Amino acid sequence: MLFRSGKSTLMRAIASKQLDEFPDDIKACFVDHDIDGSEAEISVLEWINEDKALAHMSQAEKKKQLDELEFTEQMQGWAIGSLSGGWKMKLALARAVLSGADLLLLDEPTNHLDVKKVAWLKTYLTDLKQCTTIVISHDSRFLNDVVTDVIHYERRKLIRYPGKLSNFVEKCPEARSYFDFSQSVQVFHFPEPGALEGVKSATKAILKLTGATFQYKTRSEPTLVNASAQCSMASRVAVIGPNGAGKSTLIKMLVGETRPTYAWGNGTPEENIENAYWRHPNCRLAYVAQHAFHHIEQHLS
């Protein structure tokens, strides 16, 4: 496990064998927490098949391994772009499992994973007998259950501390700030948004979604059916549920990122879809996607 600046850079250097005197006979596999957005249209199985490192495996072997990792035959035909963040992370892990690597490099593997899949990942990593794992994570519980050693970046040097995370924090108390807000010296200041012009009540709706159904083109069944939600200035809403339940899909519809594919109503299908979403004309929205490059890729030029 690694902390502080340069962690992901070091991971990539190890994976591409850019380090001096790195053994040529060690097979390393780097699992990032985000799949390239340019691959959103290809299916799960196609993405696995495109990996040249897995060319020696038969189609049946790949399908069997994916099935064991809970990717059903139906899901293997889904486009990557239709997967939730948690399933994308698990797909990246699935390819790593298939690679049979000697060294598994995981960058924030618990990002977007629900409790059950984090538990699965813990069991998988602790049961590995023929593979070394290097993990970057800020999930202290996950790390304490998984790691046997901690590598701390100190003054441009990597210092190894044997034992669990709790042992490391005892020997290096300043590292507690990595996990505990009360110990952190960083302070964040955000601007006050102020009142919304034309809205005098904090409980009056400023966003509405009514009777909306959404279905990805690559799926035979809708992800959300007849979904409704409402937000006001006073709303502080958490959307919870297992990976793949449609949490991000709901939020994207609620902020206007995507349109429903169908909506209930008395008008034409197009009119019903238009009427399913409403937001106050003076309302400004800031949407931070769970994938870091979701919006950056739209502005590459």
C-alpha angles and dihedrals in degrees: 000000000000135000137199136006123000097022099129091038090056091048092054091046090054092047093051092042093238092142118103114258093005107161113256094211095062114097111213127190121195117206112195122194094240133053117220110268091221088071094057096110099053121088127252093251093046090053090053092046092052091063105101090201088068096048091109091062123088122237089248092054092050093047091048093051092047090050090052088054090055096261100135121206089260092052091049087066095050120107114252090234090063093056121100120244091259094052091047089055091048090048090055088050090048091057089049091051090051092050093067091218124188090213122036115198114196122188110197093328095177093060109123094000119130122225095270094051092046087054089050091051092050091052092046094050096044091048094054110115104167100040136068117220129206113191134192111198143140093204100109096190092051092048094048090054096046115032129081095184137026124215113202123196106227124170092336092311131106110232118193121217114188117221138038127323092262090058090050093051090051090055094040108033094175088067089069088083089069089071107019120068091200089062096047122106093200118105124197123204120195126186118253107247094212128203123330110241111243095019114099098168122066089210097053113111116257096169128038135178116181130188095337125167122192128193127176114230092238095053130083094211132044120257093215128025125197093341120181131182138163133195133191134184088268094052121117103176132183117195108206136177143107124303110286096021092120102257096139091040090057093048092048090054092045093054094041098251091126134019125231115257090218137007135187118247148109098265134073117301090258093048091049091052091049092048094047092075128053135162132175110266092233095048115112117199131204112197119191109189121216089239110071096219098041093111100024090066089060091060103042092127 
